[in-house]
Amino acid sequence: MTATPNDLVITGWGAVSPIGIGPEPFWDSLAHGRGAVRMAEPTESVNGRRWMAGIVEGFDPKQFVQPRKSLKVMCIETQMAFASSVLACKQANIESGKINSDRFGTVFGSEMLFSEVEDIEQIVALCRVGGTMDHLKWGEQAMSNMYPLWMLKSLPNMPACHVGIWLDARGPNNTVTTEETSGLNALIEAAHVIRRGQADCMLVGAAGNRISLTRYFQRFESHLSCAYDAPESACKPFDAHRDGKVTGMGAATIVLERRSHAEARGAKPMAELVSWSSAFGRPTSHAAGSADAVARSLKQALERGKASVNEIDHVNASANGIVTMDANEAIGISSSLGETPVVSIKGYIGDSGCSSGLIELCASLEGSNHKLVPVTLNHASTAADCPVNVIKIQSKPWTQPYFMKTSMTPYGQSASVLLRIENS
């Protein structure tokens, strides 16, 4: 394939994840098959269920957020998004003021951001009558005692806004909220922005936190694994003994720019975003996703990128251990890509919702530097209802120039991207 000045290339990435903050610890965990899922605090039951999660450890937002006073209006998701953006810009050698601000934009994937328990526990206590929450008291007590800037901490568009302000990126500033497909759909939207001529460089990110206690109280997660005796191996993507997902948290950011723009500033592309597609299909049962949507998004991205199945090194899948979703994704992948090797990263990090797709994409991007694709952690025996060629036991040498990343939601959305590794 002949490169053109209008190609879309990735020049940097950054991740704040349960298996590491930044590329070195992140890849070290993947290369050595070391996951980060464990029992979470509190270890007693929450809404009748115990709690396992992939938790980001050792994260100090003060090391990344500037100005620091912004921290008082940042929830943990925004803090992680900001940190991953700092890491991505460092790798891509991007600094505020060094890029035409009017041609520099941001698109972030996000979702409902829940307040931390500490933000509302005093108000809830004031609404208690005889040990029971009196909801009629909430309006008065909340308005009188809530932190005045509380709303600014929890708006889904805040990650994109804070990062845009920090970089003086005055181009398009958008937020995509399509649950687990948010990250890839943000990448697709950024690609369209550049192709439309509205920007030369876009910062694409996503941040999610499915382990918040407030989230558990307000929007209880379903289809969770019950393998409490061995939490480190609880999430088993595509495996015959999978019994559900494990929640997680994290953020990732990718620098996407026009090739001519990257070359003009001396940046070295690591991969080209060749093509993409998104699709929807009606789930056949509750929270099962759609095999048809997965198949169509992959097939359309492949056809639009004019690549053949034999040129695809691997598919980085969305599989999280939910029985019906893994099966439908596997059927969709196999119907479009046959025996192409497949990997899932969620056994390492858990499912962080909208940010999972970009964190997983970073795993393949970093793997290309080492010419290896990590194993699917905790996968021992492929389930009969998952007709895919899962990468297991040991890492797979990188042999082909292209790879694909796909994400899906329980409710039928699917998004897929096709990338070509530079100098492959």
C-alpha positions as CSV (number, residue, x, y, z in Angstrom):
1,M,0.0,0.0,0.0
2,T,1.3,3.4,-1.0
3,A,1.3,6.0,1.8
4,T,-0.4,9.3,1.1
5,P,-0.2,12.7,3.0
6,N,-3.8,12.3,4.0
7,D,-3.3,8.9,5.8
8,L,-4.4,8.9,9.4
9,V,-1.6,7.7,11.7
10,I,-1.2,7.1,15.4
11,T,1.9,8.8,16.8
12,G,1.4,8.2,20.6
13,W,-0.6,6.5,23.2
14,G,-1.0,6.6,27.0
15,A,-2.8,4.3,29.5
16,V,-3.7,4.4,33.1
17,S,-4.7,0.8,33.8
18,P,-4.8,-1.8,36.5
19,I,-1.7,-3.5,35.0
20,G,0.3,-0.3,34.8
21,I,0.5,3.4,34.2
22,G,2.6,4.1,31.1
23,P,4.0,1.7,28.5
24,E,6.7,0.0,30.4
25,P,4.7,-1.5,33.3
26,F,1.7,-2.0,31.0
27,W,3.7,-4.2,28.6
28,D,5.6,-6.0,31.3
29,S,2.4,-7.3,32.8
30,L,1.1,-8.4,29.4
31,A,4.4,-10.0,28.4
32,H,4.5,-12.0,31.6
33,G,0.9,-12.9,31.8
34,R,0.3,-11.0,35.0
35,G,-3.2,-9.7,35.6
36,A,-4.5,-7.3,38.2
37,V,-7.9,-8.6,39.2
38,R,-8.4,-9.0,43.0
39,M,-10.9,-8.9,45.7
40,A,-11.9,-5.2,46.3
41,E,-12.7,-3.2,49.4
42,P,-15.1,-3.6,51.1
43,T,-14.7,-7.3,50.9
44,E,-18.2,-7.8,52.4
45,S,-21.1,-8.1,50.0
46,V,-22.5,-5.1,48.1
47,N,-26.2,-5.5,47.2
48,G,-25.8,-9.2,48.0
49,R,-22.7,-9.8,45.9
50,R,-19.0,-9.9,46.8
51,W,-16.8,-7.7,44.7
52,M,-13.8,-8.5,42.4
53,A,-12.2,-5.8,40.3
54,G,-9.3,-4.6,38.2
55,I,-8.1,-1.6,40.3
56,V,-5.6,1.1,39.3
57,E,-3.0,1.1,42.0
58,G,-0.4,3.8,42.8
59,F,-2.1,6.5,40.8
60,D,-1.2,10.0,41.9
61,P,-3.1,12.6,39.8
62,K,-0.9,15.4,41.2
63,Q,2.0,14.0,39.0
64,F,0.0,14.7,35.9
65,V,-2.8,17.4,36.3
66,Q,-1.8,21.0,35.6
67,P,-2.9,23.3,37.1
68,R,-3.3,21.3,40.3
69,K,-6.2,23.4,41.4
70,S,-8.2,21.7,38.6
71,L,-8.2,18.6,40.8
72,K,-11.0,19.9,42.9
73,V,-13.4,19.8,40.0
74,M,-12.2,16.4,38.6
75,C,-13.7,13.0,39.4
76,I,-11.4,10.0,39.2
77,E,-12.4,9.3,35.6
78,T,-11.3,12.8,34.5
79,Q,-8.1,12.5,36.4
80,M,-7.2,9.2,34.7
81,A,-8.2,10.7,31.3
82,F,-6.0,13.7,31.9
83,A,-3.0,11.5,33.0
84,S,-3.4,9.1,30.0
85,S,-3.4,12.2,27.7
86,V,-0.2,13.5,29.3
87,L,1.4,10.2,28.6
88,A,0.2,10.1,25.0
89,C,1.3,13.6,24.3
90,K,4.7,12.8,25.8
91,Q,5.2,9.8,23.5
92,A,4.0,11.7,20.5
93,N,6.2,14.7,21.4
94,I,3.2,17.1,21.5
95,E,3.3,20.3,23.6
96,S,0.7,23.0,24.1
97,G,1.4,25.8,21.7
98,K,3.5,23.7,19.3
99,I,0.5,22.8,17.2
100,N,-1.9,25.1,15.5
101,S,-4.6,25.4,18.2
102,D,-7.4,25.9,15.7
103,R,-6.5,22.6,13.9
104,F,-6.2,20.6,17.1
105,G,-9.2,18.8,18.7
106,T,-10.3,16.3,21.2
107,V,-12.9,13.4,21.2
108,F,-13.4,11.3,24.3
109,G,-15.5,8.3,25.1
110,S,-17.4,8.6,28.3
111,E,-20.4,7.4,30.2
112,M,-22.5,8.2,33.3
113,L,-20.0,9.3,36.0
114,F,-21.2,8.5,39.5
115,S,-20.3,10.6,42.6
116,E,-18.0,9.0,45.1
117,V,-19.6,7.8,48.3
118,E,-17.6,10.5,50.3
119,D,-19.4,13.2,48.2
120,I,-22.9,12.3,49.3
121,E,-22.6,10.2,52.5
122,Q,-23.2,13.2,54.8
123,I,-26.3,14.3,52.9
124,V,-27.7,10.7,53.0
125,A,-27.1,10.7,56.7
126,L,-29.1,13.9,57.1
127,C,-32.0,12.3,55.1
128,R,-32.1,9.2,57.4
129,V,-35.2,8.7,59.5
130,G,-35.2,5.8,61.9
131,G,-32.5,4.0,59.9
132,T,-34.3,4.5,56.5
133,M,-33.5,7.0,53.8
134,D,-36.3,9.5,53.4
135,H,-36.1,10.6,49.8
136,L,-38.4,13.5,50.4
137,K,-35.6,15.2,52.4
138,W,-33.1,14.9,49.6
139,G,-33.9,18.0,47.7
140,E,-33.6,20.3,50.7
141,Q,-30.5,18.6,52.2
142,A,-28.7,18.2,48.9
143,M,-29.2,21.8,47.9
144,S,-28.0,23.0,51.3
145,N,-25.0,20.7,51.8
146,M,-23.8,19.6,48.4
147,Y,-20.3,20.8,47.3
148,P,-21.1,23.8,45.0
149,L,-18.9,22.5,42.1
150,W,-20.2,19.0,42.4
151,M,-21.9,19.0,39.0
152,L,-18.6,20.0,37.2
153,K,-17.0,16.8,38.6
154,S,-19.5,14.4,37.2
155,L,-20.4,15.7,33.7
156,P,-19.5,13.1,31.0
157,N,-17.9,15.7,28.8
158,M,-15.4,17.0,31.4
159,P,-12.5,14.7,30.4
160,A,-12.5,16.2,26.8
161,C,-12.9,19.7,28.2
162,H,-10.1,19.6,30.7
163,V,-7.7,18.1,28.3
164,G,-8.7,20.6,25.6
165,I,-8.1,23.5,27.9
166,W,-4.7,22.1,29.0
167,L,-3.5,21.8,25.4
168,D,-5.2,24.9,24.2
169,A,-6.9,22.6,21.6
170,R,-9.5,24.9,20.0
171,G,-10.7,22.5,17.3
172,P,-13.7,20.2,17.7
173,N,-14.2,19.1,21.3
174,N,-16.7,16.2,21.4
175,T,-17.8,13.4,23.7
176,V,-19.2,10.0,22.6
177,T,-21.4,8.0,25.0
178,T,-22.1,4.6,23.5
179,E,-21.2,2.4,26.5
180,E,-18.5,-0.2,25.7
181,T,-18.1,1.0,22.1
182,S,-17.4,4.6,23.2
183,G,-13.6,4.5,22.8
184,L,-13.6,3.1,19.3
185,N,-16.5,5.3,18.2
186,A,-14.5,8.3,19.5
187,L,-11.6,7.2,17.4
188,I,-13.9,6.8,14.4
189,E,-15.3,10.3,15.0
190,A,-11.8,11.8,15.2
191,A,-11.0,10.1,11.9
192,H,-14.0,11.7,10.3
193,V,-13.1,15.1,11.8
194,I,-9.7,15.0,10.2
195,R,-11.0,13.6,6.9
196,R,-13.6,16.5,6.8
197,G,-10.7,18.9,7.0
198,Q,-11.6,20.3,10.4
199,A,-8.4,19.3,12.1
200,D,-4.9,18.0,11.5
201,C,-4.4,16.4,14.9
202,M,-6.9,14.8,17.4
203,L,-6.5,13.6,20.9
204,V,-8.8,10.5,21.3
205,G,-9.4,9.1,24.7
206,A,-11.8,7.3,27.0
207,A,-12.1,6.9,30.8
208,G,-14.3,4.5,32.7
209,N,-14.9,3.3,36.2
210,R,-17.1,0.3,36.8
211,I,-15.9,-0.2,40.4
212,S,-17.4,2.8,42.1
213,L,-19.5,1.8,45.1
214,T,-22.0,4.5,44.2
215,R,-22.5,2.9,40.8
216,Y,-23.1,-0.5,42.5
217,F,-25.8,1.1,44.7
218,Q,-27.5,2.9,41.9
219,R,-26.9,0.7,38.9
220,F,-26.1,-2.8,39.9
221,E,-23.9,-4.7,37.4
222,S,-25.2,-8.0,36.2
223,H,-23.5,-11.1,34.8
224,L,-20.6,-10.9,37.3
225,S,-18.3,-13.8,37.8
226,C,-18.7,-15.6,41.1
227,A,-15.2,-17.2,41.2
228,Y,-14.3,-15.5,44.5
229,D,-11.9,-18.3,45.5
230,A,-9.5,-17.3,42.7
231,P,-10.2,-13.7,41.7
232,E,-7.0,-13.4,39.7
233,S,-8.4,-16.0,37.2
234,A,-12.1,-15.1,37.5
235,C,-12.4,-13.4,34.1
236,K,-12.0,-16.2,31.4
237,P,-12.7,-14.8,27.9
238,F,-14.0,-17.4,25.5
239,D,-13.2,-20.2,27.9
240,A,-15.4,-23.2,28.5
241,H,-15.6,-22.5,32.2
242,R,-16.3,-18.7,32.0
243,D,-19.1,-17.6,34.4
244,G,-19.2,-13.8,33.9
245,K,-17.3,-10.6,33.8
246,V,-15.2,-8.7,36.4
247,T,-15.4,-5.0,36.6
248,G,-12.5,-2.6,36.2
249,M,-11.3,1.0,35.9
250,G,-8.9,2.9,33.7
251,A,-8.3,5.3,30.8
252,A,-6.4,5.5,27.6
253,T,-5.6,8.2,25.1
254,I,-4.3,8.0,21.5
255,V,-2.8,10.7,19.3
256,L,-4.3,10.6,15.8
257,E,-3.1,12.9,13.1
258,R,-2.8,13.4,9.4
259,R,0.4,11.7,8.1
260,S,1.6,14.9,6.4
261,H,1.1,16.8,9.7
262,A,3.1,14.2,11.6
263,E,5.9,14.2,9.1
264,A,6.1,18.0,9.1
265,R,6.7,18.0,12.9
266,G,9.1,15.1,12.8
267,A,6.8,12.6,14.5
268,K,7.2,8.9,13.9
269,P,4.0,7.0,13.2
270,M,3.5,3.7,14.9
271,A,0.4,2.6,13.0
272,E,-2.0,3.7,10.3
273,L,-5.7,3.8,10.9
274,V,-6.8,2.3,7.6
275,S,-10.6,1.9,7.9
276,W,-13.4,1.5,10.3
277,S,-17.1,0.6,10.7
278,S,-19.8,0.6,13.3
279,A,-23.0,-1.5,13.2
280,F,-26.1,-2.4,15.3
281,G,-28.0,-5.6,15.6
282,R,-30.9,-6.6,17.8
283,P,-29.8,-8.8,20.7
284,T,-31.4,-12.2,20.7
285,S,-31.6,-12.2,24.5
286,H,-31.0,-9.9,27.4
287,A,-27.4,-8.4,27.5
288,A,-26.2,-10.8,24.8
289,G,-24.9,-8.4,22.2
290,S,-25.3,-9.1,18.5
291,A,-23.2,-11.6,16.5
292,D,-24.6,-10.0,13.3
293,A,-23.4,-6.5,14.3
294,V,-19.9,-7.8,15.1
295,A,-19.7,-9.6,11.8
296,R,-20.9,-6.7,9.7
297,S,-18.6,-4.1,11.4
298,L,-15.6,-6.3,10.9
299,K,-16.4,-7.2,7.3
300,Q,-17.1,-3.6,6.3
301,A,-13.9,-2.4,7.9
302,L,-12.0,-5.1,6.1
303,E,-13.6,-4.3,2.7
304,R,-13.2,-0.6,3.1
305,G,-9.5,-1.0,3.9
306,K,-9.0,-3.3,0.9
307,A,-7.2,-5.8,3.0
308,S,-7.6,-9.6,2.9
309,V,-8.3,-11.9,5.8
310,N,-4.8,-13.5,5.3
311,E,-3.2,-10.2,6.0
312,I,-4.8,-9.8,9.5
313,D,-2.3,-10.8,12.2
314,H,-5.0,-10.9,14.9
315,V,-8.3,-9.6,16.2
316,N,-8.2,-7.8,19.6
317,A,-11.7,-8.8,20.9
318,S,-14.0,-7.3,23.4
319,A,-14.7,-10.7,25.2
320,N,-15.3,-10.2,29.0
321,G,-16.4,-13.7,30.1
322,I,-20.1,-13.2,29.9
323,V,-21.4,-16.5,28.4
324,T,-23.8,-15.1,25.8
325,M,-21.8,-12.1,24.8
326,D,-18.5,-14.1,24.3
327,A,-20.4,-16.6,22.2
328,N,-22.0,-14.0,20.0
329,E,-18.8,-12.1,19.5
330,A,-17.0,-15.3,18.6
331,I,-19.6,-16.2,16.0
332,G,-19.4,-12.7,14.5
333,I,-15.6,-12.9,14.3
334,S,-15.4,-16.4,12.8
335,S,-18.1,-15.6,10.2
336,S,-16.1,-12.6,9.0
337,L,-12.4,-13.6,9.6
338,G,-12.4,-17.4,9.8
339,E,-9.4,-18.8,11.7
340,T,-7.7,-15.4,12.3
341,P,-6.1,-15.5,15.8
342,V,-8.0,-13.8,18.5
343,V,-6.9,-12.2,21.8
344,S,-8.9,-10.6,24.7
345,I,-7.2,-8.4,27.3
346,K,-10.0,-8.3,29.9
347,G,-8.6,-11.2,31.9
348,Y,-5.7,-8.8,32.9
349,I,-7.7,-5.6,33.6
350,G,-11.4,-6.4,34.0
351,D,-14.1,-4.5,32.2
352,S,-14.0,-0.8,32.6
353,G,-16.8,-0.1,30.2
354,C,-16.3,2.8,27.8
355,S,-12.5,2.8,28.2
356,S,-11.9,-0.9,27.7
357,G,-11.7,-0.6,23.9
358,L,-8.9,1.9,23.8
359,I,-6.9,0.3,26.6
360,E,-7.1,-3.0,24.7
361,L,-6.1,-1.2,21.5
362,C,-3.0,0.1,23.3
363,A,-2.0,-3.5,24.1
364,S,-1.8,-4.4,20.4
365,L,0.0,-1.1,19.6
366,E,2.6,-1.8,22.2
367,G,2.8,-5.4,21.2
368,S,3.7,-4.4,17.7
369,N,6.8,-2.8,19.0
370,H,7.9,-6.1,20.6
371,K,6.6,-8.2,17.6
372,L,4.4,-10.1,20.0
373,V,0.7,-10.5,20.8
374,P,0.0,-11.4,24.4
375,V,-1.9,-14.5,25.5
376,T,-5.6,-14.4,26.5
377,L,-5.1,-14.6,30.2
378,N,-7.0,-17.3,32.1
379,H,-8.0,-19.1,28.9
380,A,-7.4,-22.8,29.1
381,S,-10.0,-24.5,26.9
382,T,-12.1,-22.7,24.2
383,A,-15.8,-23.2,24.7
384,A,-17.8,-25.1,22.1
385,D,-20.0,-22.1,21.6
386,C,-17.0,-19.8,20.8
387,P,-15.7,-20.8,17.3
388,V,-12.6,-18.7,17.4
389,N,-8.8,-19.4,17.3
390,V,-7.9,-18.0,20.7
391,I,-4.2,-17.0,21.4
392,K,-3.5,-19.0,24.6
393,I,-0.6,-20.5,26.6
394,Q,2.1,-18.4,25.0
395,S,2.4,-15.1,23.2
396,K,2.1,-15.2,19.4
397,P,4.8,-13.8,17.1
398,W,3.6,-10.9,15.0
399,T,3.6,-12.1,11.4
400,Q,1.2,-9.9,9.4
401,P,0.9,-6.2,8.7
402,Y,-2.7,-5.6,9.8
403,F,-4.7,-6.1,13.0
404,M,-8.3,-5.4,13.9
405,K,-9.9,-4.2,17.1
406,T,-13.5,-4.7,17.8
407,S,-15.8,-3.7,20.7
408,M,-19.4,-4.6,21.4
409,T,-22.1,-3.7,24.0
410,P,-24.7,-6.0,25.6
411,Y,-27.4,-4.1,23.7
412,G,-26.3,-4.6,20.1
413,Q,-23.8,-1.9,19.2
414,S,-20.5,-2.9,17.6
415,A,-17.5,-0.9,16.3
416,S,-14.4,-2.2,14.5
417,V,-11.2,-0.6,13.3
418,L,-8.5,-1.9,10.9
419,L,-4.9,-0.8,11.5
420,R,-1.6,-1.3,9.7
421,I,1.6,-1.4,11.6
422,E,4.2,1.0,10.2
423,N,7.4,-0.6,8.8
424,S,5.8,-4.0,9.1
